[in-house]
Amino acid sequence: MECRGLFGSWRGALLAGLVLLAPSTLRAQSRHDDQREAPEVKRLVLKGVHAVDRDELTQSIATEASRCKNAILQVTFCWYTHSPLFFERHYLDRDELKRDLLRIRVFYWRRGWRDAQVDTVVARSGDGVAVTFDIRENAPTRVGRQVVLYDSTLLSQRRLKRIVITRAGRPLNLLELDTTRANLQSAMWDKGYADAQVDTATVVDTLRNVADLTIRVVPNRRSTVGPITISGNRKVAPQTIANSLTLRTGDVFKRNDVLVSQRNLYESNLFRQATISVPPVADTVKPVQVQVSEAQLHEARIGWGFTSVDFFQLQAGFTDYNLFGGARRLDFNATASNLGARQLNDRAPFQRVVDPRERDATLYLQPNWQVSLDFLQPAWLQRPQNALGFGVFGHRRAVTGVYIDRSYGATATFTRTLAERVPLSANYRFEVTRVEASQVFFCLNYGVCSSNTITTLRAHQRLSPLILTGLSDRSDDPFNPTKGYVARVELEHASQVTISDFRYNRAFADGAVYHRMGGRGTNARVVAGHLRLGIVRRLGNGTGVAGELHPRKLFYAGGAQSVRGYAESQLGPRVLTVPPEQLRGAVYFDATGKQLASPIGAVDSAATRCAFATPISQCDPNAPGIDEKTFIPRPLGGTSVAEASAEYRFPVWKRLGAAVFVDAGFVGDPTPSPLTSLRGLTKGTWAVTPGFGARYRSPVGAIRVDVGINPGRSENLRVVTEQIVNGERTIVPLDALKRYSPSTGASGIQTVLRRLTLHLSIGQAY
């Protein structure tokens, strides 16, 4: 038996010392001077790597192989050219190669494989060399008996299990031991014991490769916050900075208060840099020093752009980050779009978004605009946990040829931060809205085909809900979470009390949980689960707008962040639209009954799908000869939604990853009284869709490509068409239902392809 400290033995200490003597910065291997003396490394092989992460091991050594700069260039340019613009060349440095042997052994030793051995082989490969590291991992040194000595009145057994990540039976990983030590010190500091000490001792049996581990937590005395000194500010008042701090003189000195205070300073956008430090003192009263470097207190921005559909757009904004002092923030934003639509409509490269001969065409070609003014008072009532905001807004939005939405109103929001990343908000939004559109739009997009209801919706109506929102974010990464959870709950009420013409109660909950199966960073293997629930109920008496639900308050499912076997909002109650000419157009058949493209050779040169004397509402949408592709499914939204998803994400190569998933969803039927019984609650449309996808992890989030598999089942759907009555387009529902499925009218491979739904997006699905 022999006693070992952090590095375990004199051999371990010697290895660590040699690494420290190695150059801290790896020598660049692509210098022009080296190209003549050192061969190019064409290939790098790590042989025998099983117990550790191969990518981490590769990054820990200096020797590198020539490679393409990234995966995108690999499949575009690097297959055809090794130009320095796309390709990095690396050359063999024999001194660094010797040090790499030591680096690999230390890499394994720190992770518990203390007897690992490694040899190198350098062989010719074309005009360069192939470098092979032959690694023999051997048996690891495992933790035998682990004892944690601590004060159980300060740390619960449950929390101790979460923060002590070393385990009996696992390899003696010094990285995990260091993390455990840091976790325990942070946990004690969160209790106010900033001077707590964590000592570790290991006793290793080299014959059995077993180590007994003892961890002792010494809390020492509790600390309090001493005098707070603020420096570096020039224009921002010291009181404004003090209001952002959760630290108060005389309070218990906690680590979380330091982190929250520093985050508050950065989120104010008043400072380029903000640090909170405590000089090392033996006293339990800790003096706090706040050092800041101010940023610009005003920001103006302007931009422009164009698309082939929205024509030219302008955007302008102004922000004052310290209005009247006190870190009060004022944001003004204005956008204008559809500029030049009258002159550029149907002129290349712009599309013909509306026929200028159509009635009211000029309305859709007028400029759209949106204006908002928002005011935020952080640290309201001198409490950094409080924030109070007000805003006014107005907009005119036109979806060309479909509808024009005009709205204006005001908002008021109070936010209370209950804990770190746990805000609770109360928001009141008063909005007067009006939609200008034809009956076709209301019936297809709102699901409202009643003339009386359409007349009501065309008038100015108040949509004024009171919304209570709670959020808890315990995930480890906002862009690519690998562990923890995110949960959000939203309760909404609108009635006469809130001065709203639309009256309803609405509840919504959304949550995701993440569990890392192995690996770290871009190499993490993650199982993620997602649950989404929602329900809305009318409070009106069933007459006028009070008996309707605004389309924004209905629920929809399907899309890149929902049930991925369906296109956006396509899971749920739907209606099919079909052009009237498809119902009444002529079709021609030969003697065998085969449809012809022209009347030449036709047995019946005037066979029609639906006689012109027949009312169009009585036409049969299932009649032969109608082009199935002309039936367009339109979502109606539902009064309830339930979604559940599971996804497994795993690395493939460097920043490229993949995923397999299963999504399930249900959308309730928007009937007048869907919630009066269990049968009404469960009446709707549901589906389960598996799928697969690829992810490329970019700095702004995962660039995601997903393919969902639609179940392809048939549904009996309502069909609506239109006809001109007194110069106005009017909706006409058909009497018969249409048997419809995604693969309707397809054959062969097209049947399979139509069941695949492709989604391209940025960011994980949840």
N, C-alpha and C positions, 0 to 999 in steps of 0.2 A: 504494500500500500504506500502511496505517496500523496502528499497534500499539494494541491494546485490552486493558484489564484485565478484571475480573470483569463490569462492565457494558458493556464493548466500546467505547464512544465517549462524547464529551461529550454527545451527544444522549441516549444511554442513561442517563448519570449524571443529566442534568437531569430526565428522566422519573421516575427512581426518587426523586429528591429531592422532586419535586412530590407524589408519592404519600405520602412520609413526612410531608409537611406537611399532608396531608389529615387530617381527624379520624380518630382511631384507632377510634372506635366509631361505627357508622353511625347516623344520626339516626332515631329511631322515626317511621314514616310514618303510624301509625294514631292519633295523638293527636287529641283532640277539637278542639284549636285549629286543626289543619290542615284539618279536614274542610270548613270554610267557604271557605278560601282556595285550597286545592289540590284538583284533581279526582281522583276515584278512578281508579286504574289498573286497567282492566278486563282488559287483555290485554297481555302482554309477548312480543315476537317478537325472536329473535336470528337474523338473516338472513345467510346466507353462511358458517355455521360448519361446517367440514369437518375441519380438521386437529387440533382440540383437543376435549376432552370438554365437551359442551354443558352438562351439569349443573354441572361445576366452574366453568365460565365464569359461569353464572347465579349461583352462590353468591358469586362474587368481586365482584359489583356491588351497589349499594345499592337500585336501583330494583326493586321487586317488584310482581307482580300480585296482586290479591285472589284468594284461593283457599280451598278447604276445608282443615281442619286436618290430615286424614290420609285415606288411601285408603278406610278402612272407612267413615268418615262420608260420603265422597263418594258411595258407592252406597247409603247408607241415608237420610241426612237432607239433605245439601247439594243434592240434586236438587229438593227440595221447599221448603227454607227456607234463608235466609242469615242465620239468627240468629247473634249473636256467640258463642253457645255452641259452634257448629260451624264458623263461617266467619270467616276473617281478612280484614279490609279494609285495603288499602294505598293510600296517596295519593301523588301526584306531588310530589317535592321537586326543584325546578329546579336548585338549587345542587348537589345530589347527582347529578343527571342530567349536569351538566357534568363532574363528577369521574369519572363512570362512563366517559366517553369515554377519559379518561386511564387508568383502571383496566384497561379492555379492551386498550388498546395495550400497557401494561406486562405484562399477562397473556400476550399473544402474544409480546412481545419476550423475556421470560424463557424461553419455550419454543422460541425459535429463529426465530420469524417476526418479524423486526425491521423489516420494511417494511409491516406490516399497517396498514390505515387503517379508520376507522369514522366513520359519520355517524348522526344520529338523526332520526327522524320522529315527531312527536306528533300524532295525529289523533283526532278525536272518535269515541267509540264509545258510543252511547246517552247516558246521563247521566254518563259518564266519558270516559276517553281510552284509546287504544291506543298503546303506545310500541314503536317498532321501531328496533333497532340494525342498521344496514346495514353489514356487515363485508366488507372486501375483504382477504383474507389475503395475497395475492401470494406470491412465491417465498420459501422459508425460507433462512436461512444455514446451510449444512451443514458438518459436520466433514470437512475434507479429509484431512490427515495427523495421526495421533495417536501420540504417543510417551510411554511411561511409563518413567521412569528410577527404578530400585529395586534393592535388594540381593536377588539371586536366591537367596541362601542363607537368607533369612528368609521369603520368599514364593515358593511354587511358581507356575509358569506357569498351572496349572489353577485354583488359587485366585484368581489375579490376574484371570482371565477372568470369574470369578463376581462379584467385588466391584467391578470397573470396568465400570459400566453405560453409559458413553458409548461410542459406536461411530463409526468412520469411515463417512461417507456418510449419517449421520442428522443431523437438525437439531441445532444447538448449543443444547441445553437446559440452562440454568443450574441448574435444579432437579436434573437428573441429575448435573451436575458437582458440586454441593454434596453430593449423596448419595455420589458416588464418593469425594470427599475424606473424608467422615466414615467411610465403609467402610474406607478405607486406614488412617486413624488408629486405628480400632478393631482392625483386623487387626494392626497393629504393637503396640498396647497388649496384645493377647492374647499376644504374644511377649515381653512385658515391657518394651517401649519406650514408656513412658507419655508421654515428651516428644517423640515423633516429630512431625515437621512435614511437611505436604503442601502444596507450592506449585504453582500452576497459572499458565499463561501462554497467551494466545490471540493469534494474528496473523490479522487478518481482511482478506481481499481484497474490498472493497465492490463492485467491478465484477463479479466472478464469484460473489459471495455464498458464499464458501468460507472457512473458518477452520481454521488449523493449531493444534492443541492439544498442549501439552506439560505433563505431570504429573511432578513430581519428588518422590520420597519420601526424606526425610532422617531416619534412625532415631535419631540422637543416642545417648546412653549408656543402657544398660539400668538399670531402676529396681528397687529392692527395697523390701519392706514395712518401715517403721520402727516406732516405738512406737505401740501401739493404745490410744486413750483412749475410755472408755465413760462416757456421761453421760445423765441424765434418768431413770434407773431408781430406783425406790424399794423395791419388794418383791422384784423379780427380782434374783437375785445376779449380780454381774458375770461370774462364771465360767460361769453358765448362758448368758449372751449370748455370751461368748467361744467356748463350745463349738459354737454355731451358725454361727460364722464359718469360712469356708475360708481366710481370710487368717491368716497366721502371720508374726510378726516374723522378718525375715531371709530369707523366701521371695521369689521373683521376684514383683514387683507386676504382676498381670494383671487385665485388665478383667473377664474371666469370673468370677474369684473375687469381685470386688466385687458383680456381679449376683447370683450364687448366694447369697452371704452375706446380701444384702438380702432375697432371696426367702425364705430360711430363717427370717429374723426375722419376716416377715409370716405365713408359714404356721404358725408356732407359736401364733398367735392371742393372744400375750401383749402385743402392742403395737398401738396405734392408728396409730402412725407410727414409721417407722424409716428413718433416712438414714445413708449412709456417704459421707463427704466427705474430700478431701485438700486441705489448704491449699496455695496456690500457692507452691512453694519451688523454688529453682534446684538444690538438692541432688538427687542420684539416690536418696537414702533418703527415702521418702515417709511422713510421719506420717499415721496414719489416725484419723479422728474418727468415732465411732459415737454418734449422738444418737437416743434412743428416747423414746416417750411411751407409758406402759403403758395397757393396756386392762383391763377387768374380768377377774379371774382365775377367776371362777366364773360359771356360767350355768345357770339352771333354766328349764324350759319345760313347758308343759302345753297341750293342745288337745283339741278334741272335734269330732265331725261325725256325719253320718248319711247313708245312702243307702237307696234303696227295696229293696235286696237284702241289704246287710250290716247293716241296722238301725243302732244307735248304736255309735260307737267313741270310745275315750278313748286319748290318747297323752301320755306324760310322759317327761321326760329330764332328766339332770343331767350337767354337764361340769365337771371341775376341770382347768384348763389348766396347773397348776404343782403337782402333787401331790408333797409332800415336797421341793419345789424341783427344779431340774434340767430344767424344762420337761416333766416327766413328765405325761402326759395320761390321765385316767380318764373314760370315757364310760359312762353307764348309760342304757338306753332300755327302755321298757316300753309295750306297746300291748295293749288289750283291745277286742275287737269282738264282733259278734253279740249285743250287749247288748239285752235286752228282746225277743229273738226269739220266745220262747214266747208272750208277751202280744200282740205286734204282728204276728205272722205272719198274712197274709191280711186285714189291717186297713188300709184306705186311710190314707195313700198308699203303704203298704208292700205288697210283692208276696207272693203265696203261694209261698214258695220250697220248701215241702215239705208234703205232705198229712199232717196230724196223725194220721190213721188208719193210716198206714203203719207197719210194724214198724221199730223203731229210730229213729222220727222224733224222739224226744226227744234222741237223741245229736247230731243235726245242729242242734238248736236251743239247745244249750248254748253258753256263751261261748267264744270263741277268744282265745288270748293268745300273746304273744311277748315274751321277756325276753332282754337281752344286756348283758354287762359287758365292756368292752374297755379294755386298758391299753397305752399306747404309750410307749416310751422312745426319744426321738430322741437323736441324737449319742451312740449307744452306744459305749462305750470311748473317749469324748471325741473321736469322729470324726463330723463332721457328715454324712458320706456314709452312715453306718450308722443303722438304725432297727430296734428289736426290739419286737414286740407279742405280747400274749397276750389271749385272750378266752374267755368261756364263754357258752353260749346254750341256750335251750330254747323250744319252741313247740308249740302245738296249733292246727292249721289244718284247718278243715272246709270243703270245697266242698259246699254243702248238697245232700243227696240223692245225692251221688256218692262221696265218700270223706272219711276223717278221717286226717290225717297228724300223728303225734306224733314229736318228735325232740328230742334233747338232746345236748350234746357240748362240745368245747373246741377252740380253734385256737391255733397258734403260728406267727408270721411273722417272718422276717428279711429286711430290704430293704437292698440296697447300691446307691447311686447311682453308676453307672460314669462318667457324664458328664451334662451338663445335659439334663434331661428324658429320661434313659436309665436307669431303675431296673431292677434285677434282684431278684426276690423268690423266696424259698423258703417254702412254706406247708405246714403239716401240720394236717389237720382230722380230729379223731376225732368220729364221730357215730354214735349209736345211733338207728335209725329204725324206725318201724313204721307200716304203712298198714292201716287198717280200711276194708274196702269189700267189695262183693259180687263174685261171679265176673264179673258183667257189666262192672264197672269195669275189672278186671284184663285182661279179654280185649279191651275196646275201647280203653282208654287205655294199657295197658302192652303190648298185643299178646301177652299170655300167657293162653292158654286151657286149659292143662293143670292139672288139679285138684291134682296133687302140687306143681307150681311155685307155684300160688296159695297153697297152705297154707304153703309156705316163706316167701313174701313177706309173709304176714300176721303172721308171728312177728317178734320183735325181731331186727334184723340190724345189723351194723356196716358203715358206709360210711366208710372212713378212708384217703383218698388223700394222697399226697405230691405237691405241685404246684410246679413250677418255672416262673416267668413272667418274660418279658423284654419290655420296651416301649421303643420309640424314637419320640419325637414331634418331628418337624421341620417341623410345619405352622405357618403364620403366624397362625392364628386358631382358638381352640378351638370357636367356634360356627359360623363360616362360613369355612372354610379356602379359600384361593385359590392357594396354592403350597406346595411341600414334600411331605412324606409322613408317614404314621403307620403303624407296623408293630408287631405283637404276636405273640408265640410262647408257647405254653403246652404243657408236657409234664407228664403225670400218670401216676402208678403207684399201684396198690393190690394188695396181696397179703397173705400171712401175715406177711411182714416188717413191714408197716404196720398189722397187727392188723385186717385188713378181711375181712369175709365175702364181699363182692363183690371179684373179682380181675380186673384188666384193666390194659392199657396204653392210654393215650390221648394223641394229639398233635393240636394245633390251631394254625393260623396264620391271621392276618388282617392285611391291609394295604390302604392306600389311598394314591393319589398324586394330586396336584393340579397343574395347570398353568394359569396365567392367560394368556388369549389377548389381553387388552386391558382398559382401564378399571381403576378402583380402587374399593375400598369397596363400596358398594351397586351400583355400575355395572360391577363386574368381570364379564367373560365368562370362564368357567372350564370346562375339560375335566377331569373327575375319573374315575379308574379304581379299581376295587375287586376284590380277590381274596381268597377265603376257602377254606381247605382243612382237612380234619379226618379223622381215622381213629381207630377204637377197636377193640381186639382182646381177646377173652376170654382169661384165663389159667387158668380153672377146668378141671376134668376133665369138665364137661358134666353133672354131677349136682348137685341141690340149688341153692342160691343161688349157689354158686361157678361154676356153669355159665351163669348169667344175667348180663345187664347191667342195672344200675339205670336206669330210664327217664330220669333226669336226665343220664346220660352218653351217651345216644344223640344223634344229630344230626337236626335238622329244618331245612327250608327253606321259603321262602314267607313273605310279610309285608312290612311297610312298610320294613324295612331289609334285605330279602333279595331274592328273586325276586318282583317286585311284580305279576306276572300272576296270582299265587295268593294266597289268603287265608293267614292266619297258620298256618304249619306244614303247609300242605296240599300241598306238593310233596314227593313221596316215596312210599314204600309206604303204602298205605291199606287200610282195610276199610270196607265199607258196613254200616250198621245199619238195620234196618227193624222197625217194630212188628209183633208177631205177628198182630194183627187185620187188617193190610193183606194178609197172605198168605192168611188164611182168610175174610175178609169176603165177603159176598154182593155180586154185581153183576148188573145187569139190562140186557138188550139188546132193541131192537125188531127188526122183520123184516129191516131192512137191516143189522143188526149194530151200529147205533149204541148207545152206552152211555147208559142212562137214569139220572136221579137218584133215581127211586122205582120200585116194582114196577108202577105203573099203566101199562097199555098194553104191558107187557113180554111178549115171546114166551116167554121162559124166565124165570119169576119166581124161580127158586132157583139160578141159575147161580153157582157159587162159583169163586174163584180156585184154591183147593186144598181137596180134600175133607177133612172133619173126621176121617175114618178114616185118612187118609194121615199118616204121621209128618211133623212139621213140617220136619224136615231135608231131606225129599224134595220140598218145595214149590219151584216154579219162580219165581225172582224176576223173570224176564222175561215172565211171563204178562200178557196184556192186562187192563186194568182197574185195575192197581195204580197208585196216585198216585205219579208219579215224584218228587215233592217230598218224599215221606216217606223216601227213601233219603238218609241222612246220612253223608258221608265222614268217617272218623276217622283221623288220622295215627298211624302205628305207630313212626315214627322209623327211623333207619338207622345202619349201622356206618361209613359214610364219607360225606363231603360235599365237593363242589367247586362254588364259585360264582365267576362273573366278571361284572362290570358295567362299563358305560361310560355317562357322563352328561355332557351339555352344559348348563351353566347360564348364563342370560343375563338382563340387566335388561329390564324392560318399561316401567315407569313409577314413578319415585321408588323407594319401598321394595318395590315389587311386581316379582317376577321370575318366570321360567318355566324349564322344563327339558324336555328330551327324553332318553330313556334306552333302553338295551337291557340286559336281565338274562338271564343263563343260569345254570342250576343242575343239579346231579346229587346224588341221595341214594341210597346203596347199600342193597341189600336186606338186612334183618337176619336172614339165614339162620344156622344154627348155626356154620358154618365158611366165612364169606364171603371170607376173605383167603388161602386156600391156593393160589390160582391167579389168573392175570390175568383169567380169565373170571369168577371169583367177585368180584374186586375191582371189575369194571365192570358187574356185575349190579345193576340198580336202575332208578330213574326219573329222567328228565332232561327239560328244557324250555328253550325260549328265548322270552322275552316282551318285546316292546317296550312303550313307554308314553310318557306325557307328564304334566306336572304344573305346578303354580303354587306359588310361595313368597312369603310376606310376611315380610320381615326385621324381627323384633321385638327388643327388648333382651334377651330370654331365648333367642333363637335363631330359626331360620326356622320359621314356621308353614307346614306343608307339606301340600299336597293332591296326591296322585298317582293316576293312573289307569293300571293295567297291563292289557295285552290278553292274555287267556288263549288258548293255542293251540287249545283246544276239542276236542282229539282224544279219541277214545273209548278206554277201558281196560276190560279184563276184571278185575273186582275180586271178591274174596271177600265174601260176605254173611253176617252173623250176626244172629240174632234171639234171643229169650229165651222161656222158659216157666217156669211155677211148678212146682217139684218139692219135695214135702214142705214147703211153705210158704216156700221160698227161691227167689229168682230165679236161674235157671241159663242160661248161654250155650249156644246151639245153632247151630253153623255149618251153613249150607246146602250141599248137595252141588253145586249148580250155581253157576256164576259169573254175575255181572251185567254186562252191557254198559252202561257208564256214561260220560257226558260232561257238562260243565257245562251244556250246552244241551239235555240230554235232556228231552223232554216240552214244549219250547218251540216256538213258531212265530212267523214274521214278525219284527217288531222285537225281540221278546223273545229271539230267538236271538242277536242282536247284543249286547243289554244284558247277558245272562247271561255273556258272555265278558269283560265289563269288570269289573275288581276295583278298588274305591275304597279308598284309604288316607288317613287323617287323622292327623297326628302333628306333634310339635314337634322341630325339629332336622333337619339334613341326613341323607340316608340313610346316608352314610358320609363 
